Amino acid sequence: MSAPAQFRSHESVRDSSRTAILHLKGSREGFAEARDFTHRALDAWSLEHCVDDAVTVVTELAANAVLHGLPDPSTDQFDVRLRLTLRRAHLMCAVTDPSDSPPLCPHSGDDLLEHGRGLHIVDALSEHWGWTRRSPVGKTVWAMLPTRTAPLT
């Protein structure tokens, strides 16, 4: 079964099944859809061993985009996109939102806080992460996850 057949009509797959794109909704349903979408994409790419980390990273990036990147998450007039790109040795997880504000990694001494640790989690699970300004407005926050399994020692 080819990867494009596994994606729904509002989702797209490009570049010979190496890129998958989802337009996100600013809701809990949107986050669940992003997790499901990530599962299906990684299954199609035979990356089942990367699913847990990728789903966690996608959830954190999507939550940050909706919570901090949308002026009004209850409307569908703003675009938040999840893009998964399979590279030779990495999976690129990227979320684009309409905000020009850079992502913030708060420094708090309170380890019991319920919020504010998303980018710390992304940092811990990814080899690299960062962000890029978009033109004319917006930004993309991305994380690169290794796709090769670590050798057993």
C-alpha positions in Angstrom: 0.0 0.0 0.0 1.4 3.4 -0.9 1.7 6.2 1.6 -0.5 8.7 -0.1 -3.5 6.4 0.0 -3.3 6.4 3.8 -3.8 10.1 4.2 -7.2 11.9 4.3 -8.3 14.4 1.8 -7.4 17.5 3.9 -3.9 16.1 4.4 -1.3 16.1 1.7 1.7 14.0 0.8 4.5 15.3 -1.5 8.0 14.5 -2.7 7.5 10.7 -3.3 5.9 10.1 0.1 8.8 11.8 2.0 6.8 14.8 3.2 3.4 14.8 4.9 1.4 18.0 5.7 -1.6 18.5 8.0 -3.5 21.8 8.6 -4.2 21.9 12.3 -7.3 23.0 14.2 -6.8 24.9 17.4 -8.5 22.4 19.6 -8.0 19.1 21.5 -9.4 17.3 18.5 -6.7 19.0 16.4 -4.0 17.7 18.8 -5.5 14.2 18.6 -5.6 14.5 14.8 -1.9 15.6 14.8 -0.9 12.6 16.9 -2.9 10.2 14.7 -1.4 11.8 11.6 2.1 11.4 12.9 1.4 7.7 13.7 0.2 7.0 10.2 3.0 8.9 8.5 5.7 7.1 10.5 4.0 3.7 10.0 4.0 4.4 6.2 7.7 5.2 6.4 8.5 2.1 8.5 9.6 4.3 11.4 7.6 2.6 14.1 10.6 2.8 16.5 10.4 6.7 16.3 6.7 7.1 17.0 6.8 7.8 20.7 9.3 10.6 20.5 7.8 12.0 17.3 4.3 12.1 18.7 5.6 13.8 21.9 7.5 16.4 19.9 4.6 17.1 17.5 2.2 17.5 20.4 4.4 20.0 22.2 5.1 22.0 19.0 1.4 22.0 18.0 0.3 23.0 21.5 2.8 25.9 21.5 1.6 27.1 18.1 -2.0 27.0 19.1 -1.6 28.5 22.6 1.0 31.1 21.8 0.9 31.5 18.0 -2.7 32.1 17.2 -4.5 35.4 18.0 -7.8 33.5 18.5 -7.6 29.7 18.5 -11.3 29.4 18.3 -11.5 30.6 14.7 -10.2 28.8 11.6 -9.1 31.9 9.8 -5.4 31.4 10.9 -3.2 28.7 9.5 -1.2 26.3 11.6 0.5 23.6 9.7 2.3 20.4 10.7 4.9 19.2 8.3 6.8 15.9 8.7 9.7 15.4 6.4 11.7 12.2 6.1 15.4 12.8 5.4 18.3 10.3 5.1 19.0 10.0 8.9 16.4 12.3 10.4 12.7 13.0 10.7 12.0 16.8 10.6 8.9 17.8 12.6 7.9 21.4 11.9 4.9 23.5 12.9 4.2 26.8 11.3 2.0 29.5 12.9 1.1 33.1 12.0 2.9 34.7 15.0 6.2 36.6 14.7 7.1 36.1 18.3 10.0 33.7 18.9 9.5 30.5 20.9 10.4 31.0 24.5 12.1 28.4 26.7 11.2 29.6 30.2 13.8 29.1 32.9 12.1 28.2 36.1 13.5 26.5 39.2 10.1 24.9 39.9 10.2 21.4 38.5 6.6 20.8 39.5 5.1 23.4 37.2 2.4 22.0 34.8 3.1 24.4 32.0 6.2 25.8 30.3 8.3 22.7 29.8 7.3 21.9 26.2 10.4 23.2 24.5 12.6 21.6 27.2 10.9 18.3 26.2 11.5 19.0 22.5 15.2 19.8 23.3 15.6 16.5 25.2 14.1 14.3 22.5 15.6 15.9 19.4 19.1 16.1 18.1 18.5 19.7 17.0 15.6 22.1 17.2 15.2 25.8 16.3 12.9 28.2 14.5 12.8 30.2 11.3 10.9 33.4 10.5 8.4 33.2 7.6 7.7 35.9 5.1 5.6 38.0 5.2 4.6 36.9 8.8 4.9 33.9 11.0 7.4 31.4 12.1 8.2 27.7 11.8 9.5 25.8 14.9 11.2 22.6 14.0 12.9 19.6 15.5 15.1 16.9 14.0 14.8 13.4 15.4 17.2 10.6 14.5 15.6 7.8 12.5 18.4 5.2 12.9 18.2 2.9 15.9 21.1 3.1 18.3 23.5 0.1 18.2 23.2 -2.3 21.2 26.3 -2.3 23.4 
